[in-house]
Amino acid sequence: MAIGDAPALAPAAALFRSLGDPTRLAILRRIATGEARVVDLTGELGLAQSTVSKHLACLRDCGLVDYRVSGRQSFYALTRPELLELLRSAEQVLAATGEAVVLCPTYGTPAASRVEVGA
């Protein structure tokens, strides 16, 4: 694939956009440790049921998680073990770059990119 082949890069860009939300990353990190129900995720992550369900739907639409039904319960799990490797690699990049990504004026957190007056 050529570097300038933007259409070929669209699926990768979509994957990274799907991972670009802190709530979805928290859900993925939790599910990486084992199957979870919506009620498990709401309790462990301190999120509303509607929030968890919305983000799980997004992750399912992207093919990153799926569920199995047992009785009246649905258990969510990762669909691709390679996702764990991707997340580990991202953690290594973040460790190597330190605070650079957090301070990025485009993608960093607004609070982190503000310069303290008198600092």
N, C-alpha and C positions, 0 to 999 in steps of 0.2 A: 504494500500500500504506500503510495506516495504521500509525502508530508502535506502537500497542498490539496489532497483529495478529501475535501470537506464532507461530501456525502458519506464517504466510508467511515468518517469519524463520528457521525451523528449517533449511532448506537452507543458508543463509549460516552459521549457527552450526556446522553439520556441516562445512562447508568449512574454517572457521577452526580447528575441532578437529583436522581432518586435517593442518593446517599447524602445529599446536601442539607438535610434537615436534622437538627440535634435530636428531635423526638424519634425519628426513624432510626437514627444511629443507636439511640438508647435501647429501642425495641430489638434491633438486630443483635446488639451486644448481649442482651438478656437471653434471647432465643438461641444464641450461639452456645449457651451453657446447657441447653436442653429444651424440650418442648414446653410451651406455656399456653395457658388459656388467657382470654381477655381479662378475666377477673384477677389472674395472677399478675399480669402486666400492670393493671391499674393500681393494685395494691403495692407492688414492688417499686414502681416508678413514680407513684404519686400523681397519676394522670387520670383525667376523666375518661369514662368508658367510651364516650363519643370520640374523643381525641385518639384513643388507642385504636378503635375500630376504623376510623378514617385513615390512619397511617398504615394499619395492616392491609386495608384495601389497596392502598397505593403500592405497597411492597408486593402484594399478590399480583396486581396488574403488571408489575415489572418482572414477575417471575422469580422473585428473590425469596419469597416464603410461600408456603402452602399449609393446608390444615388437613387433619383427619378427624372424623367424627367418631365419638365413642359415647353412645347413649345420647344425652342431650348436651354434651360438651364438645367443643371444638378445640383441638390441640394444634398450635402453630409451631412450625419448624422451618429451618432453612432448607431451601431446595438445592442449593449448590454449596458443597464444602469449600470450593475455591473462594467463596466470599470471605471465609475466615482468613485465608491467606492475604486477600486484598486488604482487609481491615488491619491485619498485623503489619503489612507493608506500609500502610498509611501511618500507623503509629510510629514506625521507625523513621519515616520521613519527617514527621512532626518532631520527634525527639532530636533529629539531626538539625532541623532548622530553628529550633528553639521557639521564640516568640514571633518570628517573622510573619507567619501566616495570620496570627491573631492581630498583629499590627497593620496588616494590609489594609489600605484605605478602601479598597473595593469589596473585599470579602471578609475582612476581620470584623471583630465586634466593635461597635461604635464607642463603647466605654474604654476599650483598650487602646483605641487609636487617638483618643483625646490627649492633648498635652496639658499637664497640670500647670496652672498659672503660678509662677514663682518657683517652679521646680528647676 
